[in-house]
């Protein structure tokens, strides 16, 4: 049977249009955008055109877009950069994150709380996917506060009401950053008229090149840079810009935003087909945060009485690509901090994530359903026999 890729939340193939847009800047138009000669000016013009395209796609101003080398760097720059700047202005500072953030937010949050004395508050999330906003309000009322809440959770697809949360944060004088890596191109994302101060996106989750990303920084907001040694990106992100990467990112973002509504409608139908059939034929199966507001491309499934590593290995042998959670976590078959935060440390159900994309078909879904059902039955039988 044909191999089926259902791990689009981990990464996506680069679209033909994106490769074609990038190609000239990998060969004949190779200049350094900081150089003053014609090669440099040509590269600089392409870089700024890409920046303008990104800004238009997100409803931002061109000068509010900073190119980075991916979502992780962008998250780190937002969290550490804002906290470090504010720490020079205030004796006491609070950083608030949700319990289900990506490690690219949780790890720098832990670092700055341990090394620079920033008070760290982690907001619990209920099994229904509800964020504790009362605790957030109390933190905001206590003094200068930075908040980082992801728009779409990368493991479950859970959508937080970021526009509403950003209004609360802004009203109480805080700073809000959102990791929108899994949101862009899947749900409407636009900073026009919103109170969002900082927003992260990356190219390879929307058919752009790996190692590309942006940080939106609202006009007037100040950050401390993480990298030093050059004046690139308005002196916020030192280092020679990747012109081809920026062009590819801009192209992939523009296409993702243009196609978002149509794609999302199709993916909702496919996800419903997947989950409905699995619930019918696999006993003891759970759809994580099933009744919450979820992005259309992610389905997080809990299955009891099977080992996670065995399950993923068996699916791979059968030609089905899925994951146990975030692809960025080493040993990703271990219990996810996201599932633990949602269902508690005593939860022993194995989690598998299917994530759909623009190439996913009904035939792919049906094949995955049959294969998963057969694999689970086989593994459960082996477990009983042993």
Secondary structure, 3 states (H helix, E strand, C coil): CCCEECECCCCCCCCHHHHHHHHHHHCCCCCCCCCCCHHHHHHHHHHHHHHHHHHHHHCCCHHHEEEECCHHHHHHHHHHHHHHHHHCCCCCCEEEEECCCCHHHHHHHHHHHHHCCCEEEEECECCCCCECHHHHHHHHHCCCEEEECCCECCCCCEECCHHHHHHHHHHCCCEEEEECCCCECCECCCCCCCCCCEEEEECCCCCCCCCCEEEEECCCCCCCCCCCCCCCCCCCCCCCCCHHHHHHHHHHHHHHHHHHHHHHHHHHHHHHHHHHHHHHHCCCEEECCCCCCECCCEEEEEECCCCHHHHHHHHHHCCEECECCCCCCCCCCCCCHHHHHHHCCCCCCEEEEEECCCCCCHHHHHHHHHHHHHHHHHHHHHHHHC
